[in-house]
Amino acid sequence: MTTIAYCRKENKIAHDSRTTSGSLVISDCSEKIVRHGDSISFMCGSVPDYDDFNSNFENGKKSERVFDVESITITGGKVFLRSFDPTDMTFWQVEILSNRAIGSGMMSAFTAMSMGCTAEDAVKVACELDVYSGGEVKVFDVKAMEYV
């Protein structure tokens, strides 16, 4: 899957660049960022679902199929967690007001941030512990709206 971490204090999002298919590493230089309208999403889950997830999320309707996607999304200057609830087939979002991590390495990254690590260092920890996370770690500054 991947690891994406948001550190509220530093206002940065870090992510790895590994893509897998089952237990096979497909790439260690994949992009996790998707721009749509005025929003920027850092996405994990099923790569072919990214665009459909964002389109269906924006239209606000119930879905007719399940999405295996989650994102940390910047929109309107705020950072949100976006996901899909398969029990009622709806999309939801909540503003992130503290540190947050998503993806297969989320527990390692969240623990690292809880112990004082930056988002970048937290993703590096996850890459050491999670076989589905790896490759280059990239850092996005939310305020500047660019990679640093």
N, C-alpha and C positions, 0 to 999 in steps of 0.2 A: 504494500500500500504506500505509505509515505509518513513523514512527520512534518507538521506545520505548527509553529508555536508563536503566540502573541504575548509579548511582555508589556503590560500596561505602563509600568513605570518609565521604561525607555521609549515606549510608543513605536515598537518595531515588530515586524513579523519576519520570522526566519523559516526556511524550508529546505528540505533536502532536494535531490534531483533524480532519485531512483524511480523507475517504473518497473513493475513486475507483472508477470502473468502466472498465477499460482506460485510455485516455488522457483520459477525461472526469472532471472534478472534480464529484462529487455533492454534497459538503458540506464546509465548513470549520469545523463546530461539532459533530462527532461525538464520542460517548463511546467510549473504548477500554477502559473498566473493566467487568468482569463479576464479580459476586459469586455464589459458589456454595458452599453449605455454610459451612464455616469458612474458606474460601479466597477470595482476591481475585486476579483475573488481569487483566493488561494485555495485550490481544490484538492481533495483527496477522494479516492474511491474509484469507480469505474470511469476511466478516461473517455470512452465513447459517449457517456451520459452527460458530460459537462455542459455542453451547449443546450441540450434539451432541458436539463435541470434548471439552468438560469432562465431560459425562455418560459418554462412552465411556472417557475417561482414568480416571475414578474407579472404574469397574467392572473395569479391568485386563485386559480380554479383547482378543484380536486383533480388528482391525476388518475388516469386509467391504468397506470402501470407503476411498479415499484422502482425507486431510484436508490442505488447504492452510492450515494455521493454526500459529502459534507463540505462546507467551506467556511473560511474566515473571510468576510467580505467588508470592504470599505465602501461606504456610500454616504453622501451628505456629511462628510467629515467625521463620521462615527464608524466604529468597528463592530460588526455583528457576527454571530454564529448563525449559519443557515443550515437547515437539514430537512429531512423528509420523514414523516411519521407513517409507516406502513399500516398501522392499525386503523387509521381513518383516511389514509391516502391523501394527506394534506402536507403542504410545505409550511415551515415556520422559521422564525428568526427571533433572536434575542440579542440585545446590545451586550457586548462584553465589557464588564466593568472591573475585571481583575485578570490575572494571568490565565491563559487558556491554551490548550494544545489539542490537536485532532490527528487522526490517522493511527496507524498501527503502532507507532512509537510514542503515542500521547502520554502514557503513564510515566515513562522514563523522562520525557521532556518536562512534564508538569512537575515531577519530583525535583528535577534539577533546578527549575525556576523557583520552586518553594524553598530551596536551599541557597538562593541568591544568584544563580546563574543568569546570564543574559539569554535572550531568545536564541541567539546564534550558538552559544555554548550548550544550551539545552538540547538543540537539535543535534549537535555533534555527539552529545552523550547518547541520545536515542540511536544515532547511526552506529555507535559501538555495540549497543545492546539488542537492536531490532534488525533482523536479517532483511526486512522489507524496506528499510530506510538506508540511504547511502548516497554516494556521489558528492558533488560540490554542495556546500551549504551556502545559500544566498540570503541576504538580509535586505528587507524593504523598510524604508523609513516612512511611517504613516503621515507625519506632518509634511515632509518634503514631497511625498508622493513619488518616490523614486528609489531604485536600488542604491545601496551605499557600498 
